[in-house]
Each structure stands twice: as C-alpha cells, then as structure tokens.
C-alpha cells in the first residue's frame, strides 16, 4: 500500500494522491531554500525531510483513506488520526540525544522543537501552556518510541527519509548572538519549515491558488515608479518653505540609503514628509544592498489605511481615489502593496495579496506593530509562517515612540537580533525619537539597547526649528489649577476650527457634552468604519474652510493628516504633546504660527503609563521652554520615562527564552501567551449596527453598513469575507460595560457572536448606556 501524504477528489470524480516521499522531498527543498537566506540550508532540508514521517504509520494511513473517502469501498479498521508530528522529533532525539556530545544533544533538541511543533506550534520545554516536550516526548520516551517509530513501515525509497545526519552549519551562518537570539533563530527555522509545508500542500491540493502567488514587480521596477511619481509631485508642488524642507528630507533619505545596513533613525517633525521620504530611503537601500522587501509597521489602524493609500495611489484623499487617479499618477498600485491588519477588507484585496498575507512574500507590506512584533515572538505556525521572509528586509517602524515600554526589552533584543544575524535594516521613524541606544531603564530594570543608530538627517535640531509651525502656551500658566470642562468648552467655542485631544474616552464624552451642536466627537467607543467616515468629513471641512470643532481621544494624534489652526491638548507625555502639535498648522499655510494649548483636565490622570508620562512631562515643563524643544529633549524625556517603569520586561523574556537557551530549554508557548501588546483580557468585542446616513443610499460603491452585514450574519452564518468586513463594525468595551449592557438586554447573540442592539449605538457618540452618553466608570482606553 502506497504511503500517501495528501488525497484530492477531483471534479471529474477521479482521485489524486501525493505520496510521503514526494511531499517530504519537496518540503525539504523549499525549506532549505528559505533557511538558506540566513545560512542554514542543511537545517532547513533536514526539517523538511523528516517532518511528516509520522504519516507513514499504518494507523495514520488508515485514517487519511477513511476520512477522505479514498477507500470508501473497503474502509480500514486500523485507523487513527493521532499526532503525526511527534515521530520525526522522536527519531532525531532517539538517534542523537543520548550521545555524550553536548553539541549533538543540543542540535537534536532544537530540531525536535521545530518538527514536533510544525502543526500545533512551538512547545514549551517544561510544563507550561499546554503540551510540552517533556510531557510529549521525554516523560514516556520508551512507550512513545514504540508507538511512533515501530509502526513505521517504509518502502526502500522511504527508508532514505530515516537515514539522517545532523546539520553542520552554525546558527544564522555563525552570526547568532548566544544565548540571547537563539529563540529567534529557532523561529526562523520553524517558519521555513511551516511555510514550505503549507506551500507544497497548496501546490498539490489547490494548484490554481499556488499559481496566483508571487508575480510582483522587482524592487528596481518599484523604484522607477516611485521616482516618476515623486518627480511629477515635485513639479506640481507650490514653492513653500514647508515643501522645500520636505524636499531636503527626501534628498537626505536617498543619500543615506546607500549607507551600510544597520539601525537608522529618521527624526523629522510631523508634516515633514516622513511617509514618502522613508520609502525613498528604503528603496535606495534595498537596491544598494539587494534587500528583498520593505515592511512598514504602524501603531494604529487609523493611520495604517492612510499610509497604505499613499503607497498605493500617492494620495490618501478619498475623492481622488474613488474618481480613479490617472494611471501615471498612481504610485505602486493596489496590487503591489500588501495591507495586513485586522480591519482590512479582503473583498477589496487582490487575491494574490490575500495569499501574500499568509507569508509576506510581497515586496511592500504595510502592517501594524501588533502583527509584526507578536509574530516575531509567537509560537503558532500561522503567526510564525511569515518570519523567514522578514530576513534580508527593511523594517520601517513608523511612530517608533509608540513601542510599548513594558515589552521593550524583548522588542529591542529581537530587533538587534534581526539586524545582527538576519540581514535586516531597521529604520526608526518619528518626530519624537525614543531613547533606545546604550543602557535603557533604571538600575533595577536596565538592559542593553541598540549599540549604534545612524541619524539620517544631518542636523535634526535645526530641521525641527525650521519646521516649527506652532507656538505653545499653558492654560492656566504653570498648571497651578485644572480647568473645568465648561471652562474649556467656552474657550474652544470661540474658535472656528479647533481640535481638542484628551486622555480618556470618559473625558472625551464629558467635554463633548458641553460643546455646541455640530461638534464632532471621536473615540474608541465608535467602530472603525465611523471613525474613518468622520476623519474624512473633518478633512473635507478643513479643506473647504468650514467651521469644525473636534473633541477626540489620542487616536488622531499620531500620523493622521489633519491640519487645524488651533489644537488643545490635555497634559500627557512630551511625545503626545508634540504629536498633537503635528495636527496644527501642518502645511504651514497660516500667516502666523498655529496655537497649541496645554491644559490640566478636571478629572484625575489615569494610572499606568499615561500617568507616568504626564508626571515626567510636568516636571520637565517647569525646567525647559517648550517653544525651544529639540530632539535631545525627547531623548531626555524617554530616558526618564523608561527609568520610572516598574518593569521593561513584563512577559519575562530572559527567564523564558534566554537563560536556558544553551541547554535547549525554551518556554515558547508560555512566552507567546504573555507577549500581548494589546491586552484585551478586560475587553469584549461587539458588533454594532452603524449606518452612515450621509453615504449614497443607492450603494453604488458596493459598501455595506453594519446593520446589513449583521443581517447577512444572522441569515447565512459566518464566512471569512463577512467576518473581515465586520471587523470595521466592532467596538471593544470594558467587561463591566459589556456586563451592564448584557444585563439590560442590549446584547444579542447572533451565530455565537455578540451584537449590540440598534438603539445602543448612536452615530456621533458610539456605544451608549441606556441612551446616556456619560460613563461613570474609569475608562482609559482610546
């Protein structure tokens, strides 16, 4: 009986099979190719060669025939799905782990993690999150060996799969930093195997999908398109001092792109053209050093869509895009930019980009910090699959000041590992650079930061002064007392166009309740679809010079291209104040400088990082002139901010991934479960029935409201495309708010998903309680 790996029932009623030998050899070659990008072809080949030998067991062969119907006429009694991933791990441990040679023991153990986890994910060594290497392999080694290996009945050709020798190349071609980056190297090998396994399976089972993969333009072709676009844009741009400075930034980025790979920083004030200039650096650097792809990571989904539109079309203005920008004025195009985040509408994506989101084989990727950083520290195959394609790439961390401090030790260490061992160049891109070089943190929490980071702008302090388009003032002076919401509202109402940013959703609603009719309210109690609609409306009003007053949480603070003459900002971190100022006089069109007003709000500051940041800022403001701040000011601020952190290693990086590395002891699953940049444990997601009543009622653009999509869910059940669309109509609320809504009958369960009753979502307000917009609980989320 042929040992088969996959079975396919064809449309014409015939059957096709892929045998174990063919699948294993194909995966070995692919995995070797992927691992070769970091100097470990032999490791990749061995993993691919033996990853599926557990499928040779007679019980598993019975299972696949019975489960697929391939043996419908004569079902096999000796049938059990079981776990086919363990056999390869046991084979290699049985042959090499018992040796006295410590290197061979370690190599076999590291390979066991990768092979045993290629379906279920990387395991812990000791008992932790679920099954471990100890419980699955070592605890009952003899019994498992008899069960797994002794059932394998190979043909003479298949016996070659069992003929194995340990690989000889050094981790990452000898570039790995022991023991700190061993975990990262294992994940890279794991990624190589997992992606190779998925791709070969797809090529057999769904060849029509496999043929859609790739076929992207080269970096050279993208660079040519970029140069043509930028030349066209420069020719049409008015000769203003802001545009001259933007051109200076662009030229500096192109020039520094030729420098050798490593860490770079791009310190450019908000409105200085970072988005396109960072891409100019990346393209030049990629061509000079033969890099494979460019990955832009962004903290908020509210910014990511805007950035993706710029890279696709050269503009984020909705009307230009909808009216079909002339072909020669499009930048990279929809098909050449992979937008990967939770709110992306897969129905609007090129199908090859849907496939590329699985393994990031596109040349330009725009994603979130959460997706990038959690994948780099994940254990699940679906999250790790893309990692080998991060090697030899350029990562742009936009708004780098938003990196979460409590995860900073693991993040900085992993970024150093990517640069030192995997050919990655990292660009930290922000107006307010965090202090990530040298020692980071206080004596109790300190760790090694980046050794050297090259600044692209030759004199960032001078550029900051040149591009300064605002004047700061404190109200009241030196924060001697807080203002009431009523006092603040009276001041805001005096302005024709004004933006006020506060620290919490509760503050946002309380201030909004004092504002006149027509004021726009923005907060995380609204779904993403409504937030996008409102930001578009705000931009249009600003462009038309109409009156517009906006009360918002900090979700508009970083990267959202809006331009107000006056901005008010509740006391917060120095970086938040500077980012808020970036929404003021952004284009430098005012005859005088824009006005940024800092005030102390009536409600106490929330706890955690917001409070620490505000306290550090309050102290600094008493000793510096905010109208004379420089890049050094932000370095000093972040140094103090990190020093006040209780911990910069919340997930216990050293204990779980570093300290036991040289003995092969890693707690992959436990660490991954604790590395959660967005802690949603106290939150509950609900679908809301938002309808934009201002949109075309004839629905000519094929857009659907939350109410319509929930109706489809109710009638037809969930599908991948539907659930992707519904992400834009999701609001995460605190558990205590959810419990009250549920108790009051405002939550309905539809197809096992929570849906908010229509009357509990109000346009312009978001989720409400009993029709009341005021929240009594402390609510500190965006």
C-alpha positions in Angstrom: 0.0 0.0 0.0 1.4 3.4 -1.0 2.1 5.7 1.9 0.3 8.9 1.0 0.6 12.4 2.4 -2.4 14.1 0.7 -5.5 13.0 -1.1 -7.6 15.1 -3.5 -11.0 14.3 -5.0 -11.1 15.8 -8.5 -14.0 17.5 -10.2 -14.3 14.7 -12.7 -14.7 12.1 -9.9 -11.1 10.7 -10.1 -8.7 10.7 -7.2 -5.2 12.2 -7.0 -2.6 11.4 -4.3 0.7 12.8 -3.2 2.9 10.2 -1.6 5.0 10.9 1.5 8.3 10.7 -0.4 7.3 13.3 -2.9 5.9 15.7 -0.3 8.9 15.3 2.1 11.4 15.9 -0.7 9.5 18.9 -2.0 9.2 20.4 1.5 12.9 19.7 2.2 14.0 21.6 -0.9 11.7 24.6 -0.2 12.6 24.7 3.5 16.3 24.5 2.6 15.8 27.4 0.2 14.1 29.6 2.8 16.6 28.7 5.6 19.4 29.4 3.1 18.5 33.1 3.3 20.2 33.1 6.8 22.9 30.5 6.0 21.2 27.3 7.2 20.2 25.3 4.2 21.1 21.9 5.8 18.9 22.6 8.9 16.0 23.5 6.6 16.5 20.4 4.5 16.6 18.0 7.4 13.5 19.5 9.0 11.6 19.2 5.7 12.9 15.6 5.1 11.6 14.1 8.3 8.7 16.4 9.4 6.0 14.1 8.2 7.4 10.6 8.7 4.7 10.0 11.3 2.2 9.8 8.4 3.9 6.5 7.4 2.3 4.8 10.4 -0.3 2.2 9.3 -3.0 3.8 11.6 -2.5 7.2 10.1 -2.6 5.8 6.6 -5.9 4.2 7.5 -7.2 7.5 8.9 -6.5 9.5 5.7 -8.1 6.9 3.5 -11.2 6.7 5.6 -11.5 10.4 6.3 -11.2 11.4 2.7 -13.4 8.6 1.3 -10.4 7.4 -0.8 -11.1 3.9 0.4 -14.8 4.1 0.6 -15.3 0.6 -0.8 -13.1 -1.1 1.8 -12.7 1.0 5.0 -9.6 0.3 7.0 -10.3 -0.8 10.6 -6.8 0.0 11.9 -7.3 3.8 11.7 -6.4 6.7 14.0 -5.5 10.3 13.2 -3.2 10.7 16.2 -0.3 13.1 16.1 1.9 12.7 13.1 4.3 15.5 14.1 5.9 13.7 17.1 7.6 10.8 15.2 10.2 12.9 13.4 11.2 14.6 16.7 11.5 11.3 18.4 13.5 9.9 15.5 16.1 12.6 15.8 16.2 12.5 19.6 16.5 8.7 19.7 19.5 8.8 17.3 21.4 11.8 18.8 20.1 13.0 22.2 21.6 10.1 24.1 25.1 10.9 22.9 27.6 12.3 25.3 28.5 15.0 22.8 26.7 18.1 24.2 26.6 19.8 20.8 24.8 16.9 19.2 22.3 16.7 22.1 21.6 20.4 21.7 21.2 20.2 18.0 18.8 17.3 18.2 16.7 19.0 20.9 16.4 22.2 18.9 15.3 20.2 15.8 12.7 18.5 18.0 11.0 21.7 18.8 10.7 22.6 15.2 9.5 19.2 13.9 7.2 18.4 16.8 5.5 21.8 16.5 5.0 22.2 12.8 1.2 21.8 13.2 0.4 22.6 16.8 3.1 25.2 17.3 6.4 25.6 19.2 6.1 23.8 22.5 7.4 24.7 26.0 10.3 22.5 27.2 8.7 22.1 30.7 5.1 22.1 31.7 3.5 25.5 30.9 1.0 26.3 28.3 -0.5 23.0 27.1 1.6 20.1 26.0 5.4 20.3 26.3 8.4 18.5 25.0 8.8 16.9 28.5 5.2 15.5 28.5 5.0 14.6 24.8 8.4 13.1 24.3 10.7 12.7 27.3 8.3 11.6 30.0 7.4 8.3 28.3 10.2 8.0 25.8 10.2 4.2 25.5 6.4 4.0 25.1 6.3 6.8 22.6 9.2 5.4 20.7 7.4 2.0 20.4 4.1 3.6 19.4 5.6 6.2 17.0 8.6 4.6 15.4 7.9 0.9 15.4 4.7 1.4 13.4 6.5 3.0 10.5 6.6 0.6 7.6 8.7 2.1 4.9 9.4 1.2 1.3 13.1 1.0 0.3 12.9 4.6 -1.1 11.1 5.9 2.0 13.8 4.4 4.3 16.1 7.1 2.9 14.0 9.6 4.9 15.1 7.9 8.1 18.7 8.0 7.1 19.7 11.3 8.8 22.7 13.2 9.9 22.8 16.3 12.0 23.4 19.6 10.1 26.8 21.2 10.3 26.2 24.9 9.6 26.3 27.3 12.5 23.2 29.2 13.6 22.5 32.1 11.2 25.8 31.3 9.4 27.7 31.9 12.6 26.3 35.3 13.2 24.0 34.4 16.1 24.4 36.1 19.5 24.4 33.3 22.1 22.3 32.8 24.0 20.2 35.9 23.5 19.0 35.3 20.0 18.7 31.5 19.8 15.0 31.7 20.2 14.7 33.9 17.2 16.9 31.6 15.1 14.7 28.6 16.0 11.6 30.6 15.0 13.2 31.4 11.6 13.9 27.7 11.0 10.3 26.9 12.2 9.0 29.5 9.8 11.0 28.0 6.9 9.5 24.5 7.5 6.0 25.7 8.1 5.8 27.9 5.0 7.4 25.2 2.9 4.9 22.6 4.2 1.9 24.9 3.5 3.1 25.9 0.0 3.8 22.3 -1.2 0.4 21.2 0.2 -1.3 24.1 -1.5 0.5 23.3 -4.8 -0.9 19.8 -4.8 -4.4 20.5 -3.4 -5.1 23.9 -4.9 -2.7 24.5 -7.8 -4.9 27.4 -9.1 -4.1 29.3 -5.9 -0.5 28.4 -6.0 -0.2 29.9 -9.5 -1.5 33.2 -8.1 1.3 33.6 -5.7 4.2 36.0 -6.4 4.4 37.7 -9.8 5.2 41.0 -8.1 7.4 43.7 -9.7 11.0 43.9 -8.6 12.4 46.5 -6.3 14.0 48.1 -9.3 10.7 48.5 -11.0 9.1 49.9 -7.9 11.9 52.4 -7.5 11.4 53.5 -11.1 7.7 54.1 -10.5 8.5 55.9 -7.3 11.0 58.2 -9.0 8.5 59.1 -11.7 5.8 59.8 -9.2 8.0 62.0 -7.0 9.2 64.0 -10.0 5.6 64.6 -11.0 4.7 65.6 -7.5 7.6 68.0 -7.1 6.8 69.7 -10.4 3.2 70.4 -9.2 4.1 71.4 -5.6 3.9 75.1 -4.6 7.3 76.6 -3.6 6.6 77.0 0.1 9.2 76.7 2.9 7.4 73.5 4.1 7.8 71.9 0.7 11.4 73.0 0.5 12.2 71.3 3.8 10.3 68.2 2.7 12.5 68.0 -0.3 15.6 68.4 1.9 14.4 65.5 4.0 13.7 63.4 0.8 17.2 64.1 -0.6 18.9 63.2 2.8 16.9 59.9 2.8 18.0 59.0 -0.7 21.6 59.8 0.1 21.7 57.8 3.4 20.0 54.9 1.7 23.4 54.0 0.2 25.0 53.5 3.7 25.7 50.1 5.1 22.8 48.1 6.7 22.0 48.5 10.4 19.9 50.7 12.6 18.8 54.2 11.3 16.6 56.9 12.7 14.7 59.5 10.8 13.9 62.3 13.1 11.5 64.6 11.2 8.9 66.9 12.7 5.3 66.0 12.0 4.3 67.2 8.5 7.9 66.9 7.2 7.0 64.2 4.6 8.2 61.1 6.6 5.9 58.7 4.8 7.3 59.2 1.3 10.8 60.0 2.4 11.1 56.8 4.5 10.1 54.8 1.4 12.7 56.7 -0.7 15.4 55.6 1.9 14.1 52.0 1.8 14.0 51.7 -2.0 17.5 53.2 -2.3 18.8 50.9 0.5 17.2 47.9 -1.0 18.7 48.4 -4.4 22.2 49.2 -3.0 22.2 46.2 -0.7 20.0 43.7 -2.6 17.2 43.6 0.0 14.1 41.6 -0.7 11.2 43.6 0.7 10.1 46.7 2.7 7.9 46.3 5.7 6.2 49.4 7.2 4.9 48.8 10.7 2.4 51.3 12.2 0.9 51.6 15.7 -2.7 52.3 14.8 -5.1 51.0 12.2 -6.4 54.6 11.9 -3.0 55.5 10.4 -2.3 52.3 8.5 -5.1 52.7 6.0 -4.0 56.3 5.3 -0.4 55.2 4.8 -1.4 52.2 2.6 -3.4 54.6 0.4 -0.4 56.9 0.0 1.8 54.0 -1.1 -0.9 52.5 -3.4 -2.2 55.7 -5.0 0.2 58.5 -3.9 -2.7 60.1 -2.0 -5.0 59.3 0.9 -7.7 61.7 -0.3 -10.9 59.6 -0.7 -12.3 61.5 -3.6 -9.2 61.3 -5.7 -9.0 57.6 -5.3 -12.7 57.0 -6.0 -12.5 59.1 -9.1 -9.7 56.9 -10.4 -6.4 58.8 -10.3 -4.7 58.9 -13.7 -2.6 55.8 -14.3 0.7 57.7 -14.5 -0.1 59.4 -11.2 -0.6 56.2 -9.2 2.3 55.2 -7.0 2.8 51.4 -6.5 -0.9 50.4 -7.2 -3.4 48.4 -5.2 -1.9 45.1 -6.4 1.7 45.8 -5.3 1.1 46.8 -1.6 0.1 44.2 0.9 -2.1 45.8 3.6 -2.1 43.4 6.5 -4.2 44.3 9.6 -7.4 43.3 11.3 -9.6 46.0 9.6 -8.6 45.3 6.0 -11.5 44.4 3.7 -10.4 41.2 2.0 -13.2 41.6 -0.6 -11.4 44.7 -1.9 -8.0 43.0 -2.0 -6.2 41.4 -4.9 -6.5 37.6 -4.3 -2.8 37.2 -4.6 -2.5 39.7 -1.7 -4.8 37.7 0.4 -2.4 34.8 -0.2 0.6 37.0 0.5 -0.8 38.0 3.9 -0.1 34.4 4.9 3.6 34.5 4.4 4.5 38.1 3.4 6.1 37.3 0.1 5.1 40.7 -1.4 7.7 43.5 -1.9 5.9 46.2 0.1 4.0 45.4 3.2 2.1 47.8 5.4 1.1 46.3 8.7 0.6 47.0 12.4 3.2 46.9 15.2 1.0 44.3 16.8 1.1 42.0 13.8 4.9 42.4 13.3 6.0 42.2 16.9 3.7 39.5 18.1 4.6 37.3 15.1 8.3 37.7 16.0 7.5 36.4 19.5 4.8 33.9 18.6 4.6 30.1 18.8 1.7 29.3 16.5 2.5 28.2 12.9 0.1 30.7 11.2 1.8 33.6 13.0 5.4 32.4 12.5 4.9 31.3 8.9 5.9 34.8 7.5 9.1 35.2 9.6 11.7 33.8 7.2 10.5 36.4 4.7 11.5 39.2 7.2 15.1 38.2 6.7 17.1 40.5 4.4 14.4 43.1 4.5 14.0 46.7 5.6 11.6 47.3 8.5 10.3 50.9 9.0 8.9 51.4 12.5 6.7 54.4 12.0 5.9 56.4 15.1 8.6 54.5 17.0 7.8 56.3 20.2 4.6 54.2 20.4 6.6 50.9 21.2 5.1 49.7 24.5 7.6 50.2 27.3 6.6 47.1 29.3 7.7 44.9 26.3 10.7 47.0 25.4 13.5 44.6 26.5 12.1 41.7 24.3 11.4 44.1 21.4 14.8 45.8 21.3 16.6 42.5 21.8 14.7 40.9 18.8 15.3 43.9 16.6 19.0 43.7 17.4 18.9 40.0 16.5 17.3 40.7 13.2 19.9 43.3 12.3 22.9 41.4 13.6 22.0 37.9 12.4 19.4 38.1 9.7 20.4 40.9 7.3 17.6 43.3 8.4 17.9 47.1 8.4 15.6 48.9 10.8 14.5 52.5 10.4 13.0 54.2 13.5 10.8 56.9 12.0 9.2 59.6 14.2 9.2 63.2 15.2 9.9 62.2 18.8 12.7 59.6 18.9 12.7 57.3 21.9 16.0 56.7 23.7 16.8 53.2 22.5 20.7 53.4 22.4 23.0 52.4 25.2 21.6 51.3 28.6 17.8 51.6 28.8 15.9 51.9 32.1 16.9 52.4 35.7 19.5 50.2 37.6 16.7 47.8 38.6 15.2 47.4 35.2 18.1 48.3 32.8 19.0 46.3 29.7 21.3 46.7 26.7 19.8 48.8 24.0 20.9 49.4 20.4 24.7 49.9 20.2 24.6 52.4 17.3 21.8 54.1 15.3 22.6 56.4 12.4 20.5 59.5 12.1 19.6 60.3 8.5 19.0 64.0 9.0 22.4 65.7 9.4 21.1 68.3 11.8 17.7 67.3 13.2 17.6 70.1 15.8 17.9 72.7 13.0 15.2 70.9 10.9 12.9 70.9 13.9 13.4 74.6 14.5 12.9 75.3 10.7 9.7 73.3 10.5 8.3 74.6 13.8 4.9 75.9 12.8 3.3 76.3 16.2 3.6 78.3 19.4 2.8 76.5 22.7 1.0 78.1 25.7 -0.1 76.8 29.1 -3.6 77.4 30.4 -3.5 78.2 33.2 0.1 79.2 33.5 2.4 76.5 35.1 -0.6 74.2 35.8 -1.5 75.9 39.1 -5.1 74.6 38.7 -7.1 72.5 36.5 -9.8 73.8 34.2 -13.4 72.6 34.3 -14.9 71.1 31.2 -17.3 74.0 31.0 -14.4 76.5 31.0 -12.6 74.5 28.3 -15.7 74.3 26.2 -16.2 78.0 26.3 -12.6 78.6 25.1 -13.0 76.0 22.3 -16.3 77.5 21.2 -14.5 80.8 20.5 -12.5 79.1 17.7 -13.9 78.5 14.2 -11.7 75.4 13.6 -10.2 73.7 16.7 -9.1 70.2 17.8 -9.1 69.2 21.5 -7.4 65.9 22.4 -8.0 64.3 25.9 -6.6 61.2 27.6 -9.6 59.0 28.1 -12.9 58.1 26.5 -14.7 59.3 29.6 -13.1 62.7 29.4 -13.9 62.9 25.7 -17.6 62.4 26.3 -17.8 64.7 29.3 -16.2 67.6 27.4 -18.3 66.8 24.3 -21.5 67.2 26.4 -20.7 70.9 27.0 -19.9 71.6 23.3 -22.4 73.2 20.9 -24.3 71.3 18.3 -22.2 70.3 15.2 -19.1 69.4 17.3 -17.5 66.1 16.2 -16.7 63.5 18.8 -14.1 60.8 18.2 -13.2 57.9 20.5 -12.7 54.2 20.7 -16.4 53.7 21.6 -17.0 54.2 17.9 -16.4 51.5 15.3 -13.5 51.9 12.9 -15.9 52.5 10.0 -17.4 55.5 11.7 -14.1 56.9 12.8 -12.9 56.7 9.1 -16.0 58.4 7.9 -15.6 61.2 10.5 -12.0 61.8 9.7 -12.9 62.1 6.0 -15.6 64.6 7.0 -13.1 66.6 9.1 -10.6 66.7 6.3 -13.3 67.9 3.9 -14.4 70.7 6.2 -10.9 71.8 6.8 -10.2 71.8 3.1 -13.4 73.9 2.4 -12.6 76.2 5.3 -15.8 75.4 7.1 -16.3 75.7 10.8 -15.3 72.4 12.6 -14.7 71.6 16.2 -13.4 68.2 17.2 -13.2 66.5 20.6 -11.1 63.4 20.4 -9.0 60.8 22.3 -5.4 60.4 21.2 -6.5 58.1 18.3 -5.9 61.2 15.9 -2.6 62.1 17.5 -0.1 60.0 15.5 0.0 60.1 11.8 -3.5 61.3 10.9 -3.2 64.0 8.3 -5.4 66.8 9.6 -4.5 70.4 9.8 -6.1 72.7 12.4 -5.1 76.3 13.2 -5.6 75.7 16.9 -5.1 72.5 19.0 -5.8 72.0 22.7 -4.1 69.0 24.5 -4.7 67.7 27.9 -1.5 67.2 29.9 0.2 64.0 28.8 3.6 62.7 27.7 6.0 65.0 26.0 5.8 62.9 22.9 2.0 63.0 22.9 2.0 66.8 23.1 4.4 67.0 20.2 2.3 64.6 18.2 -0.8 66.6 18.9 1.1 69.7 17.8 1.6 67.9 14.5 -2.1 68.3 13.8 -1.7 72.1 14.0 -0.6 74.3 11.0 0.6 71.1 9.4 1.1 72.6 6.0 2.4 76.0 7.3 -0.3 77.9 5.5 -1.1 80.3 8.4 0.4 83.8 8.2 1.4 83.3 11.9 2.2 80.2 13.8 -0.5 77.8 14.9 -1.5 77.7 18.5 -1.1 74.6 20.8 -2.7 75.0 24.2 -1.7 72.6 27.0 -4.2 72.3 29.9 -4.7 70.3 33.1 -8.1 68.5 32.8 -10.5 68.4 35.8 -10.5 64.6 36.1 -7.5 62.9 37.8 -4.9 61.4 35.4 -5.5 57.7 34.7 -2.9 55.3 36.1 -0.2 53.4 34.3 1.9 54.8 31.5 -0.3 57.8 30.9 0.2 59.0 34.5 4.0 58.3 34.4 4.3 60.2 31.1 2.3 63.2 32.4 4.3 63.4 35.6 7.6 63.3 33.8 6.4 66.0 31.4 5.0 68.1 34.2 8.5 68.1 35.8 10.3 68.9 32.6 7.9 71.7 31.7 8.9 73.5 34.8 12.6 73.5 33.7 12.5 74.0 30.0 11.0 76.3 27.4 8.6 74.1 25.3 8.9 76.6 22.4 12.6 75.7 22.3 12.5 71.9 22.4 14.9 69.8 20.4 15.5 66.1 19.7 17.6 66.0 22.8 14.5 67.0 24.8 12.7 63.8 23.7 15.7 61.6 24.5 15.8 63.1 28.0 12.1 62.6 28.3 12.2 58.9 27.3 15.2 58.2 29.4 13.3 59.4 32.5 10.1 57.7 31.3 11.8 54.3 31.0 13.6 54.8 34.3 10.2 55.2 36.1 8.8 52.0 34.6 8.2 49.2 37.2 9.3 46.7 34.5 10.5 46.8 30.9 10.1 43.0 30.6 6.5 42.2 31.5 6.5 38.8 29.7 9.7 37.7 31.4 11.8 37.4 28.3 15.1 36.4 29.9 13.7 33.7 32.1 11.5 32.1 29.5 13.7 32.4 26.3 17.3 33.3 27.2 18.6 31.9 30.4 18.1 28.2 29.4 18.9 28.6 25.7 22.3 26.9 25.8 20.7 23.8 27.3 17.9 23.9 24.8 15.3 25.0 27.4 12.7 27.4 25.9 9.2 28.2 27.1 7.9 29.2 23.7 4.2 28.9 24.3 4.2 30.5 27.8 6.2 33.5 26.5 3.9 33.9 23.5 0.8 33.9 25.7 2.3 36.6 27.9 3.6 38.8 25.0 0.4 40.7 24.3 1.0 44.2 23.1 -2.8 44.8 23.2 -4.1 43.3 26.4 -7.7 42.5 25.6 -8.3 40.3 28.6 -10.5 43.0 30.2 -12.3 43.8 26.9 -15.1 42.3 25.0 -15.7 42.9 21.2 -19.2 43.5 20.0 -20.6 44.1 16.5 -22.5 47.4 16.1 -25.2 48.3 13.6 -23.6 51.6 12.4 -25.1 53.1 9.2 -23.6 56.2 7.7 -26.8 58.1 6.7 -24.7 60.6 4.7 -23.5 58.0 2.2 -25.1 57.3 -1.1 -28.4 55.4 -0.4 -28.1 53.7 -3.8 -24.9 52.0 -2.6 -23.2 52.3 -6.0 -19.8 51.6 -4.5 -20.8 48.3 -3.1 -20.3 49.4 0.5 -22.5 47.8 3.2 -23.5 49.1 6.6 -23.0 47.3 9.9 -26.8 46.7 10.0 -26.7 45.0 6.6 -23.6 42.9 7.4 -25.2 41.7 10.7 -28.3 40.8 8.8 -26.2 38.6 6.5 -24.5 37.0 9.5 -27.9 36.3 11.0 -29.2 34.7 7.8 -26.2 32.9 6.3 -23.8 32.5 9.2 -20.1 33.5 9.3 -17.6 33.4 6.5 -14.1 34.7 6.2 -15.0 37.6 4.0 -18.0 38.5 6.1 -16.1 38.5 9.4 -13.3 40.5 7.8 -15.9 43.2 6.8 -17.5 43.1 10.3 -14.1 43.9 11.9 -14.8 47.5 10.8 -18.0 47.5 12.8 -16.5 46.1 16.0 -16.2 48.0 19.3 -14.2 46.7 22.2 -15.8 47.7 25.5 -14.6 47.0 29.1 -16.0 43.8 30.6 -18.0 45.8 33.2 -19.7 47.8 30.5 -20.4 44.7 28.5 -21.9 43.0 31.6 -24.2 46.0 32.2 -25.3 46.1 28.5 -25.9 42.3 28.6 -27.9 42.6 31.8 -30.0 45.4 30.3 -30.9 43.2 27.3 -28.8 45.4 24.9 -26.6 42.4 23.7 -27.9 39.7 21.4 -26.1 36.5 20.4 -26.1 36.0 16.6 -24.4 32.9 15.3 -22.3 32.8 18.5 -21.2 36.5 18.1 -22.2 39.4 20.3 -24.3 42.1 18.6 -25.3 45.4 20.2 -29.0 46.4 19.9 -29.5 49.2 17.4 -30.6 51.9 19.9 -27.4 51.4 22.0 -25.2 52.7 19.2 -25.6 56.4 18.4 -23.9 58.0 15.4 -21.5 60.6 16.6 -21.3 59.0 20.1 -20.7 55.3 19.6 -21.8 52.8 22.2 -24.1 54.3 24.9 -25.6 53.0 28.1 -29.4 53.4 28.4 -29.2 56.1 25.8 -27.0 58.1 28.2 -23.6 59.3 26.8 -22.0 59.8 30.2 -19.9 56.9 31.6 -19.3 56.8 35.3 -16.5 54.2 35.4 -12.8 55.0 34.9 -12.3 54.2 31.3 -8.7 54.8 30.0 -8.8 53.3 26.5 -8.7 55.1 23.2 
